[in-house]
Amino acid sequence: MPLYEALDVWKRISKDRAVRYRCFKETSSGRFSVQSADFYKVPINPEQFASLEKQYVELLAEQDPGERAGSFDSLKAAIEAHSKDFRSEKEDTDQ
């Protein structure tokens, strides 16, 4: 079984909103995956925070991150692909 290094990458969206990209680096290949993007708004809801943490671990246990989201040579490429896929999925559900 592969080993993963967990990486959190944050982006400020506005003065009261931020997104945390939950990323993994597969240690033997050096490839990156984004498992999820968690969105936060100030004030932080403790229940939402706990739920996102639980989901983070459950998703990793259920499926290899590279299989779930693809794997990429760089962290930037992984985040860009995740953002593109997320927009596409959102657009599909909006129709």
N, CA, C and O atoms as a DFTB+ gen file, in Angstrom:
380 C
 N C O
     1  1       0.837      -1.189       0.000
     2  2       0.000       0.000       0.000
     3  2       0.884       1.255       0.000
     4  3       1.857       1.332       0.749
     5  1       0.542       2.222      -0.834
     6  2       1.342       3.454      -0.887
     7  2       1.205       4.280       0.393
     8  3       0.234       4.157       1.140
     9  1       2.189       5.107       0.612
    10  2       2.161       6.083       1.702
    11  2       1.868       7.456       1.103
    12  3       2.256       7.755      -0.026
    13  1       1.176       8.279       1.883
    14  2       0.791       9.620       1.429
    15  2       1.222      10.670       2.429
    16  3       1.155      10.468       3.641
    17  1       1.658      11.773       1.908
    18  2       1.920      12.959       2.719
    19  2       0.732      13.889       2.536
    20  3       0.369      14.217       1.406
    21  1       0.123      14.316       3.636
    22  2      -1.023      15.223       3.572
    23  2      -0.525      16.665       3.470
    24  3       0.393      17.083       4.176
    25  1      -1.164      17.408       2.568
    26  2      -0.818      18.814       2.357
    27  2      -2.103      19.627       2.299
    28  3      -3.021      19.292       1.549
    29  1      -2.171      20.667       3.067
    30  2      -3.294      21.600       2.995
    31  2      -2.827      22.871       2.305
    32  3      -1.812      23.458       2.681
    33  1      -3.567      23.286       1.302
    34  2      -3.260      24.520       0.578
    35  2      -4.468      25.431       0.741
    36  3      -5.591      25.052       0.408
    37  1      -4.232      26.630       1.253
    38  2      -5.312      27.574       1.537
    39  2      -5.355      28.690       0.511
    40  3      -4.328      29.115      -0.018
    41  1      -6.573      29.156       0.240
    42  2      -6.770      30.321      -0.625
    43  2      -7.818      31.220       0.020
    44  3      -8.912      30.770       0.361
    45  1      -7.476      32.482       0.181
    46  2      -8.453      33.453       0.674
    47  2      -9.362      33.824      -0.481
    48  3      -8.886      34.161      -1.565
    49  1     -10.671      33.764      -0.257
    50  2     -11.643      34.116      -1.285
    51  2     -12.112      35.551      -1.094
    52  3     -12.296      36.290      -2.060
    53  1     -12.300      35.931       0.151
    54  2     -12.717      37.290       0.503
    55  2     -12.310      37.535       1.952
    56  3     -11.626      36.709       2.558
    57  1     -12.733      38.674       2.507
    58  2     -12.320      38.974       3.884
    59  2     -12.943      38.041       4.914
    60  3     -12.483      37.987       6.054
    61  1     -13.986      37.303       4.528
    62  2     -14.591      36.378       5.493
    63  2     -14.768      34.953       4.958
    64  3     -15.460      34.143       5.575
    65  1     -14.143      34.645       3.809
    66  2     -14.266      33.299       3.222
    67  2     -12.908      32.782       2.774
    68  3     -12.053      33.541       2.319
    69  1     -12.727      31.466       2.914
    70  2     -11.491      30.809       2.480
    71  2     -11.815      29.389       2.034
    72  3     -12.844      28.820       2.396
    73  1     -10.906      28.837       1.240
    74  2     -11.034      27.445       0.807
    75  2      -9.738      26.730       1.174
    76  3      -8.644      27.276       1.030
    77  1      -9.886      25.506       1.648
    78  2      -8.732      24.654       1.950
    79  2      -8.771      23.455       1.008
    80  3      -9.710      22.660       1.037
    81  1      -7.741      23.334       0.172
    82  2      -7.610      22.180      -0.707
    83  2      -6.914      21.072       0.085
    84  3      -5.802      21.260       0.578
    85  1      -7.574      19.918       0.202
    86  2      -7.036      18.779       0.950
    87  2      -6.282      17.901      -0.044
    88  3      -6.889      17.156      -0.813
    89  1      -4.977      17.995      -0.021
    90  2      -4.126      17.374      -1.032
    91  2      -3.292      16.249      -0.429
    92  3      -3.064      16.186       0.779
    93  1      -2.847      15.363      -1.319
    94  2      -1.938      14.290      -0.941
    95  2      -0.804      14.210      -1.937
    96  3      -0.983      14.448      -3.131
    97  1       0.374      13.869      -1.425
    98  2       1.528      13.553      -2.261
    99  2       1.834      12.081      -2.025
   100  3       2.102      11.671      -0.896
   101  1       1.793      11.291      -3.082
   102  2       2.134       9.870      -2.967
   103  2       3.656       9.796      -2.877
   104  3       4.354      10.222      -3.797
   105  1       4.178       9.250      -1.761
   106  2       5.603       9.395      -1.461
   107  2       6.528       8.676      -2.433
   108  3       7.633       9.159      -2.680
   109  1       6.122       7.551      -2.991
   110  2       7.040       6.838      -3.887
   111  2       7.090       7.454      -5.283
   112  3       8.144       7.457      -5.918
   113  1       5.975       7.970      -5.761
   114  2       5.944       8.550      -7.116
   115  2       6.159      10.059      -7.117
   116  3       6.596      10.625      -8.118
   117  1       5.853      10.711      -5.996
   118  2       5.956      12.173      -5.927
   119  2       4.810      12.889      -6.618
   120  3       4.866      14.102      -6.820
   121  1       3.762      12.144      -6.985
   122  2       2.613      12.741      -7.682
   123  2       1.595      13.265      -6.670
   124  3       1.510      12.784      -5.540
   125  1       0.817      14.275      -7.113
   126  2      -0.118      14.978      -6.247
   127  2      -1.571      14.727      -6.654
   128  3      -1.887      14.551      -7.830
   129  1      -2.443      14.715      -5.643
   130  2      -3.890      14.605      -5.851
   131  2      -4.583      15.572      -4.903
   132  3      -4.087      15.864      -3.815
   133  1      -5.737      16.062      -5.335
   134  2      -6.595      16.861      -4.461
   135  2      -7.814      16.005      -4.153
   136  3      -8.569      15.627      -5.049
   137  1      -7.991      15.711      -2.891
   138  2      -9.125      14.885      -2.485
   139  2     -10.405      15.703      -2.407
   140  3     -11.469      15.252      -2.832
   141  1     -10.292      16.915      -1.857
   142  2     -11.486      17.741      -1.698
   143  2     -11.081      19.196      -1.504
   144  3      -9.915      19.515      -1.274
   145  1     -12.070      20.058      -1.602
   146  2     -11.899      21.478      -1.294
   147  2     -12.959      21.830      -0.265
   148  3     -14.156      21.680      -0.515
   149  1     -12.515      22.297       0.887
   150  2     -13.423      22.649       1.976
   151  2     -13.554      24.170       2.045
   152  3     -12.557      24.889       2.117
   153  1     -14.794      24.645       2.021
   154  2     -15.052      26.084       2.036
   155  2     -15.494      26.515       3.428
   156  3     -16.320      25.859       4.063
   157  1     -14.931      27.628       3.892
   158  2     -15.216      28.142       5.235
   159  2     -15.661      29.597       5.146
   160  3     -15.214      30.355       4.286
   161  1     -16.548      29.959       6.055
   162  2     -17.007      31.342       6.182
   163  2     -16.936      31.723       7.652
   164  3     -17.343      30.951       8.519
   165  1     -16.426      32.897       7.926
   166  2     -16.340      33.415       9.293
   167  2     -17.700      33.970       9.681
   168  3     -18.296      34.700       8.889
   169  1     -18.216      33.658      10.860
   170  2     -17.602      32.823      11.898
   171  2     -17.674      31.340      11.530
   172  3     -18.615      30.887      10.880
   173  1     -16.659      30.605      11.964
   174  2     -16.562      29.177      11.660
   175  2     -17.612      28.411      12.454
   176  3     -17.792      28.627      13.652
   177  1     -18.296      27.516      11.763
   178  2     -19.285      26.642      12.394
   179  2     -18.548      25.384      12.877
   180  3     -18.055      24.618      12.048
   181  1     -18.461      25.152      14.193
   182  2     -17.715      23.998      14.706
   183  2     -18.243      22.652      14.202
   184  3     -17.465      21.720      13.997
   185  1     -19.556      22.547      14.001
   186  2     -20.121      21.294      13.499
   187  2     -19.674      21.027      12.060
   188  3     -19.348      19.894      11.707
   189  1     -19.659      22.072      11.236
   190  2     -19.201      21.930       9.852
   191  2     -17.731      21.524       9.837
   192  3     -17.329      20.651       9.068
   193  1     -16.943      22.156      10.682
   194  2     -15.522      21.856      10.741
   195  2     -15.295      20.388      11.104
   196  3     -14.487      19.715      10.465
   197  1     -15.986      19.894      12.105
   198  2     -15.865      18.493      12.527
   199  2     -16.330      17.544      11.425
   200  3     -15.714      16.503      11.201
   201  1     -17.397      17.894      10.746
   202  2     -17.922      17.066       9.669
   203  2     -16.926      16.963       8.508
   204  3     -16.740      15.888       7.939
   205  1     -16.297      18.070       8.167
   206  2     -15.309      18.067       7.081
   207  2     -14.089      17.225       7.444
   208  3     -13.536      16.539       6.585
   209  1     -13.667      17.270       8.699
   210  2     -12.537      16.457       9.147
   211  2     -12.875      14.969       9.059
   212  3     -12.053      14.162       8.623
   213  1     -14.072      14.620       9.472
   214  2     -14.533      13.227       9.414
   215  2     -14.569      12.753       7.959
   216  3     -14.093      11.662       7.644
   217  1     -15.131      13.573       7.082
   218  2     -15.219      13.232       5.660
   219  2     -13.826      13.050       5.059
   220  3     -13.619      12.154       4.240
   221  1     -12.882      13.879       5.451
   222  2     -11.507      13.821       4.954
   223  2     -10.899      12.436       5.200
   224  3     -10.320      11.842       4.290
   225  1     -11.028      11.932       6.407
   226  2     -10.470      10.628       6.754
   227  2     -11.247       9.504       6.076
   228  3     -10.653       8.548       5.577
   229  1     -12.572       9.617       6.059
   230  2     -13.395       8.579       5.432
   231  2     -13.086       8.432       3.947
   232  3     -12.986       7.314       3.443
   233  1     -12.935       9.549       3.243
   234  2     -12.638       9.489       1.811
   235  2     -11.301       8.804       1.545
   236  3     -11.183       8.009       0.612
   237  1     -10.301       9.109       2.359
   238  2      -8.995       8.478       2.194
   239  2      -9.085       6.977       2.444
   240  3      -8.497       6.187       1.706
   241  1      -9.818       6.582       3.480
   242  2      -9.949       5.160       3.804
   243  2     -10.709       4.406       2.702
   244  3     -10.409       3.244       2.429
   245  1     -11.674       5.050       2.082
   246  2     -12.534       4.393       1.085
   247  2     -11.868       4.217      -0.276
   248  3     -12.109       3.223      -0.961
   249  1     -11.022       5.185      -0.675
   250  2     -10.486       5.125      -2.043
   251  2      -9.142       5.828      -2.135
   252  3      -8.917       6.858      -1.498
   253  1      -8.266       5.262      -2.928
   254  2      -6.968       5.858      -3.183
   255  2      -7.171       7.262      -3.770
   256  3      -7.972       7.433      -4.689
   257  1      -6.458       8.263      -3.251
   258  2      -6.643       9.637      -3.753
   259  2      -6.393       9.791      -5.255
   260  3      -7.103      10.544      -5.922
   261  1      -5.409       9.098      -5.785
   262  2      -5.132       9.188      -7.219
   263  2      -6.249       8.611      -8.062
   264  3      -6.531       9.109      -9.152
   265  1      -6.888       7.559      -7.563
   266  2      -8.021       6.980      -8.281
   267  2      -9.233       7.901      -8.221
   268  3      -9.983       8.015      -9.190
   269  1      -9.419       8.546      -7.097
   270  2     -10.567       9.430      -6.910
   271  2     -10.459      10.683      -7.767
   272  3     -11.432      11.107      -8.391
   273  1      -9.269      11.270      -7.793
   274  2      -9.145      12.597      -8.397
   275  2      -8.081      12.706      -9.473
   276  3      -7.886      13.784     -10.036
   277  1      -7.392      11.625      -9.770
   278  2      -6.275      11.701     -10.697
   279  2      -5.016      12.118      -9.963
   280  3      -5.076      12.627      -8.844
   281  1      -3.882      11.901     -10.597
   282  2      -2.619      12.330      -9.982
   283  2      -1.852      13.167     -10.991
   284  3      -1.962      12.969     -12.201
   285  1      -1.079      14.100     -10.473
   286  2      -0.446      15.112     -11.314
   287  2       0.995      15.339     -10.870
   288  3       1.361      15.066      -9.726
   289  1       1.803      15.843     -11.800
   290  2       3.217      16.075     -11.522
   291  2       3.453      17.206     -10.521
   292  3       4.471      17.220      -9.830
   293  1       2.513      18.153     -10.442
   294  2       2.696      19.283      -9.535
   295  2       1.435      19.513      -8.705
   296  3       0.330      19.139      -9.098
   297  1       1.633      20.125      -7.572
   298  2       0.511      20.488      -6.712
   299  2      -0.394      21.495      -7.417
   300  3      -1.618      21.410      -7.320
   301  1       0.204      22.438      -8.118
   302  2      -0.575      23.440      -8.849
   303  2      -1.475      22.780      -9.892
   304  3      -2.647      23.138     -10.011
   305  1      -0.937      21.818     -10.651
   306  2      -1.736      21.128     -11.676
   307  2      -2.885      20.351     -11.045
   308  3      -3.988      20.318     -11.591
   309  1      -2.634      19.730      -9.907
   310  2      -3.681      18.966      -9.222
   311  2      -4.811      19.892      -8.765
   312  3      -5.985      19.553      -8.909
   313  1      -4.463      21.046      -8.222
   314  2      -5.481      21.998      -7.754
   315  2      -6.256      22.567      -8.934
   316  3      -7.478      22.700      -8.861
   317  1      -5.571      22.901     -10.011
   318  2      -6.256      23.427     -11.196
   319  2      -7.234      22.404     -11.768
   320  3      -8.352      22.760     -12.141
   321  1      -6.823      21.135     -11.841
   322  2      -7.712      20.086     -12.356
   323  2      -8.915      19.904     -11.444
   324  3     -10.038      19.744     -11.921
   325  1      -8.689      19.928     -10.144
   326  2      -9.801      19.778      -9.196
   327  2     -10.771      20.941      -9.341
   328  3     -11.985      20.737      -9.357
   329  1     -10.258      22.135      -9.446
   330  2     -11.115      23.316      -9.584
   331  2     -11.926      23.246     -10.873
   332  3     -13.108      23.589     -10.879
   333  1     -11.310      22.812     -11.950
   334  2     -12.009      22.684     -13.230
   335  2     -13.106      21.622     -13.126
   336  3     -14.237      21.860     -13.551
   337  1     -12.784      20.456     -12.566
   338  2     -13.771      19.390     -12.407
   339  2     -14.918      19.829     -11.518
   340  3     -16.078      19.530     -11.804
   341  1     -14.607      20.531     -10.447
   342  2     -15.635      20.984      -9.509
   343  2     -16.584      21.949     -10.199
   344  3     -17.798      21.861     -10.009
   345  1     -16.052      22.869     -10.998
   346  2     -16.905      23.806     -11.737
   347  2     -17.795      23.053     -12.709
   348  3     -18.980      23.359     -12.833
   349  1     -17.231      22.066     -13.400
   350  2     -18.002      21.283     -14.378
   351  2     -19.135      20.527     -13.693
   352  3     -20.258      20.506     -14.196
   353  1     -18.847      19.899     -12.538
   354  2     -19.880      19.171     -11.809
   355  2     -20.978      20.123     -11.326
   356  3     -22.163      19.796     -11.393
   357  1     -20.583      21.286     -10.845
   358  2     -21.561      22.265     -10.360
   359  2     -22.455      22.719     -11.521
   360  3     -23.671      22.835     -11.367
   361  1     -21.844      22.971     -12.675
   362  2     -22.617      23.408     -13.843
   363  2     -23.602      22.311     -14.268
   364  3     -24.732      22.613     -14.650
   365  1     -23.180      21.038     -14.204
   366  2     -24.056      19.931     -14.563
   367  2     -25.263      19.832     -13.635
   368  3     -26.366      19.526     -14.088
   369  1     -25.068      20.087     -12.346
   370  2     -26.180      19.975     -11.390
   371  2     -27.068      21.216     -11.434
   372  3     -28.217      21.163     -10.995
   373  1     -26.557      22.326     -11.953
   374  2     -27.364      23.555     -12.041
   375  2     -28.373      23.494     -13.196
   376  3     -29.309      24.293     -13.236
   377  1     -28.195      22.569     -14.121
   378  2     -29.064      22.529     -15.304
   379  2     -30.349      21.803     -15.016
   380  3     -31.197      21.674     -15.899
